[in-house]
Amino acid sequence: TTLGIDIDLNRSDSFLQVVTLVCEKLGVSERVSDYTLQVVEENQESRCLTEESWIDPEFKILSRQRFLLREKPSVLVTKTKSSLNDTEDKTVIKQVCFSLKTMLTEDAAFAEEFIAQGGMADLMTVIRKSSNVSAGYALSALRSSLNYLSGLEFFTSKQEHVFELYELIGSDATIISRQCLELVFVICSVHAEGFYLVNDATVAFAKNTSQEPYELLVKLLLSGDLDVQINTMTLINTMIKQVPSEHELQMFLSQLEKLDILKSLVKVMSVQNEDFQQQLDDFQESTKIIIPRSQYHTKLLQSKCEDLEKSYAELVEKNSYFEVQQPVIFLLRSELVRYREIITSAINNQLNVTFSASNDEIGDTELLSRVMAPSGLIDLQLLIQLTPYAQKRLSDLQQQVLSLKELLELHQASCVDLQKQIDVETETVAQKLHLEMQKTASLTETISSLKQKLAEPIPEPVIEIEQFQEEEQQ
């Protein structure tokens, strides 16, 4: 319950006098020294005042400034630590751990004091000794403490803390394994030495348990718990992103391949969860280890198919362009053949042949555009000017045309094969259909014959009475 009062604060009074006055107004008479004032500012982080901040000239009290009377963070932390350490009541411990998650998230002053007084070590003790539920609440509180730099420094200052977390990943309790995985990948992602911290913990754990490094993570991929699987893949991807060098990345991937991680990923690739599928896609994209028939593999094939279709369209367009150029190429070849014959004839007749190159610096591209004028007329003089470039130009164009024709032939061959397959299937279906129609016609004919026989009248028996009587008389 919050009780609001209006009070005039005198900055000339000591901070303890001000707190005492506020306590008197609110009816708080005991342990006044355990209380302090917290500045309440909208859209800003609230902060607790001290004697030093009260007399600081830079601290300004605004008009209608709001304050909150509360216990000092140090006092509240002392009570919390006492509840964690000085009692064997599991219910009390569970309630304190449950409350700590909210307190560490919403009260920055309490969080910093709790971390400074070694509260995170107390939570680790609770995790080791308590039931799964209490340990789960304690891990949630630890996760909240990582929002603060001092909380992160608790784990990164000593390798044993990260090793202890990694060791808890192998717990039989799913809730503990799941949350420890989350804590480890958070540490790995936000700390500059995150890869080495986790890698060293993995190697130490493997040595103590006679396992291969990272064998635990590969096993957890097949745990069957969705959150554990997501957190495991997230940790692996985080380590890939944080690895400091290409050499160490290859060593890391080599170890995963040694543990046959691809086989495990094939077994879980059908998990229908968007977050898990995204982690699988990230893994394949960063490592180039493709899971056959996976969602990412399908996307790659679709992209490759689109690129091939685009390339084919471009080749068809180029081929059309080269076909348009064929008349000019034909003329150039004819001119070259004619010049060769003239020169050959002159040499055979022992005549001297001289040729002076033109000083015209116009490039062959511009000359070609002038030769292929919209009027459709061919300027032979310009074609002669093209002669120095004609052979190379012809060779390049012919090679390109041949390449295009080869590609077209390949595509046409594919189309022919497909058409043959379609024809075979069509013929098979037609034969089956023809047989069915014959059977149907035969059945229809049989039915008609039976109907006719049934329609004929049955002859009545005729007894020749008169003949019988005559024979009797005789």
Order of alpha helices (4+ residues) and beta strands (2+ residues): alpha-beta-beta-alpha-beta-alpha-alpha-alpha-alpha-alpha-alpha-alpha-alpha-alpha-alpha-alpha-alpha-alpha-alpha-alpha-alpha-alpha-alpha-alpha
